[in-house]
Amino acid sequence: MIQGELFAKVAFAYAEAENGRLNNSALYQRVGDPDKLKRKDPVGKDGQLHSLEARKIRWVQQTMKRLGLLQRVSPGVWGLSHQIKEQLHQATADVKMVAFSTTLGVAIWARSESVLPGLAPETVHLCITSPPYPLRYARAYGNPTEADFHEFICRSLEPVVKALVPGGSVVLNISNDIFMPGSPARSLYVERMVLALHDRLGLHLMDRIPWVNFSKPPGPTHWACAIQGGRKQLCVAYEPIFWFTNDPMKVRSDNRRVLEEHTARHLKLMASGGAGRDAQYGDGAYVLRPGSFGNETAGRIPKNVLMKGHVCPDTMEYRRFANGSGLRTHGAMFPTSIPDFFIRLLTEPGELVIDLFGGTGKSGLAAERLGRRWIVFEMIYEYLAGGSSAFKNFPGFEFAGMRPVSG
Ligand SMILES: C[S@@+](CC[C@H](N)C(=O)[O-])C[C@H]1O[C@@H](n2cnc3c(N)ncnc32)[C@H](O)[C@@H]1O
């Protein structure tokens, strides 16, 4: 099981060691609590005496090996898998570093595809992510093409699906606003993606939930706003969020974890004992009886549309910190309320949430606040560096990977 807090300590110990290499006893000395290391407790059926502190450190070390963060240098000596000789901003295929961690989670600076195959046997309860959209004019971090998107997403998610618990979920926030070249018609890449995830990875579509955001800037510029485009389209105000599971009959969602407050009108209806009349609607499909809706319930079940603007205190705080630290800011964050909603709906405290394209770490932040374990992958160093400041007051916060490792 991921031990978030220790991740950064172990990574830091390797980063600080001469040539980035350590044998295990040196690792225990650097990371462990000296008193706990001395203490031996009976372990297993035969009750052999071992240091539980050393075992905990070794466990983290094993997970880091599986994830490819450590590599064997010589018998009994391990080192960080990449020695960074100069300041790299975008992780190449072999850069894998712990950026920061807390007791509950870890942010890894790497291309997610280079780390994920090592994820099993870690079990994932929810993968929530906003992948790079196939935009014609790519963001600073680049993107896959419209034609290849379904391949890209299947490749990225395959190891996650293998590690997903039965009834676990995958939630993808993508753009609906990809247009065919020279045309106001939308690309069908979204449909291709849904079919590919179903046919190739066995994921079942639970819902496509529009994230309605009226604060989106007017667009698509050419087809909605520019005279040359003929004003053919309406201005976009939503992005779809796709929710999949590997096993719909065991799906772990529970809408009681996301109940909203009843409206004043509904509270009044309940207080009055419910409907006071007999009525039928929809040719008898909906029947109202005296007392209907009179039962006292804990809250309102949310509709499957999320109405959320971009304004998010965490984003504002992130921008302040990143600008003040001279770090390039992210151009496409979601508000923390998006992962917060899905993490509550789809997981219980203590379960594992991962984000493959983590940006500034909003999914990790929401998971941390909700007491879920988390792993965030992100390939751009500056985004994690900027995002880390939101975690600094959480238990076990350690900041490890933002310094180059001397080679
Ligand atoms: C749409 S943004 C996600 C933003 C994030 N939800 C947030 O609120 O900060 C997509 C992110 O994926 C990252 N990315 C793209 N390809 C990646 C890869 N192969 N591995 C890890 N991160 C990647 C980009 O650098 C970018 O930050």
The ligand as a Tripos MOL2 file, in Angstrom:
@<TRIPOS>MOLECULE
LIG
   27    29     1     0     0
SMALL
NO_CHARGES

@<TRIPOS>ATOM
      1 C1         -5.9030   19.3920  -18.7080 C.3       1 LIG1
      2 S1         -4.4290   19.4040  -17.8130 S.3       1 LIG1
      3 C2         -4.9050   18.8120  -16.2210 C.3       1 LIG1
      4 C3         -5.0810   19.9300  -15.2220 C.3       1 LIG1
      5 C4         -5.4640   19.4580  -13.8310 C.3       1 LIG1
      6 N1         -6.7540   18.7990  -13.8180 N.3       1 LIG1
      7 C5         -5.5050   20.6450  -12.8570 C.2       1 LIG1
      8 O1         -6.5950   21.0340  -12.4320 O.co2     1 LIG1
      9 O2         -4.4270   21.2070  -12.5590 O.co2     1 LIG1
     10 C6         -3.5530   18.0510  -18.4730 C.3       1 LIG1
     11 C7         -2.1780   17.8370  -17.8480 C.3       1 LIG1
     12 O3         -1.6270   16.6400  -18.3300 O.3       1 LIG1
     13 C8         -0.2130   16.7820  -18.3640 C.3       1 LIG1
     14 N2          0.2900   15.6970  -19.2140 N.ar      1 LIG1
     15 C9          0.1730   15.5630  -20.5560 C.ar      1 LIG1
     16 N3          0.6980   14.3830  -20.9610 N.ar      1 LIG1
     17 C10         1.1370   13.7490  -19.8330 C.ar      1 LIG1
     18 C11         1.7500   12.4860  -19.5840 C.ar      1 LIG1
     19 N4          2.0210   11.6640  -20.5840 N.pl3     1 LIG1
     20 N5          2.0390   12.1460  -18.3120 N.ar      1 LIG1
     21 C12         1.7750   12.9960  -17.2770 C.ar      1 LIG1
     22 N6          1.2080   14.2160  -17.4570 N.ar      1 LIG1
     23 C13         0.8840   14.5800  -18.7250 C.ar      1 LIG1
     24 C14        -0.0230   18.1880  -18.8990 C.3       1 LIG1
     25 O4          1.2500   18.7000  -18.5950 O.3       1 LIG1
     26 C15        -1.1550   18.9190  -18.2090 C.3       1 LIG1
     27 O5         -0.7210   19.5270  -17.0140 O.3       1 LIG1
@<TRIPOS>BOND
     1     1     2 1
     2     2     3 1
     3     2    10 1
     4     3     4 1
     5     4     5 1
     6     5     6 1
     7     5     7 1
     8     7     8 2
     9     7     9 1
    10    10    11 1
    11    11    12 1
    12    11    26 1
    13    12    13 1
    14    13    14 1
    15    13    24 1
    16    14    15 ar
    17    14    23 ar
    18    15    16 ar
    19    16    17 ar
    20    17    18 ar
    21    17    23 ar
    22    18    19 1
    23    18    20 ar
    24    20    21 ar
    25    21    22 ar
    26    22    23 ar
    27    24    25 1
    28    24    26 1
    29    26    27 1
@<TRIPOS>SUBSTRUCTURE
     1 LIG1         1 GROUP 0 **** ****
